């Protein structure tokens, strides 16, 4: 049976060879990572967030998983423990992207990516490397960031927020990129600790300064009062003394103000002026009371 007519069989036709394992389609795997949540493996829904390693998530599904009592995160997302470990992305929608609803369930139009780079228009489909800034959440292509980095050093080209080297996150990177992102996570954590320490030190120094100022003000208040009281007394007395001239008591007009002064003894006064007062002789010798004071001067 067979092998007649001069046919020569090959080895793989006669011997059973071990089958090779199935290999993943790299293109389909890449598209899946950019279109589906890394936690639930479902279609990405806005708002879209990223973790420190650059993986994409639907914010609602991740928050629901964090709020569950049995918070069992997969190994790829075990580093996400709170909202501090995620960042909301600012994406630019692609006007050429359309979802064909006429297709069968589960199949979407992947000819165009749903998001693009706002700077140079590259589609965020996985064919080009994209990065996101942890400081502001803006997403752009790595090519655009390298071209503009020299012109706007350490500032986001989209929102002009300053950023550092550890803030640049590669989205859906390879194994080397993931290792580099782990180092950047540690760098950001160390910076947060240093900033907290500086804030505590500055707060303590401000409190000490305020306490010292209040203590000094309490000590200086009674001294200032004493000084004002002491300075007021000599100032008033000195004004009164300066207002009176030295030879004022020698003036004859002021002598009349004394109690022992009498008009009858004044040599400058006339007899008619002296007769108006009760100290005159005519007033003392009269037989009726004075017309003003009604004092009886007669015996």
Secondary structure, DSSP 8 states (H G I E B T S, - for coil): --S-SS----HHHHS----------HHHHHHHHHHB-TTT-SB--SSEEEETT--EEEHHHHHHHHHSSS----GGGTT--SGGGEEE-B-EE-TT----TTS-TT----SS-SEE-TTT--B-SSSS-EEEETTT-BEEEHHHHHHHHTTSTTB-TTT--B--GGGEEETT--HHHHHHHHHHHHHHHHHHHHHHHHHHHHHHHHHHHHHHHHHHHHHHHHHHHHHHHHHHHHHHHHHHHHHS-TTGGG-HHHHTTSTT--GGG-TTS-HHHHTTSTTSHHHHS-SS--TTT------
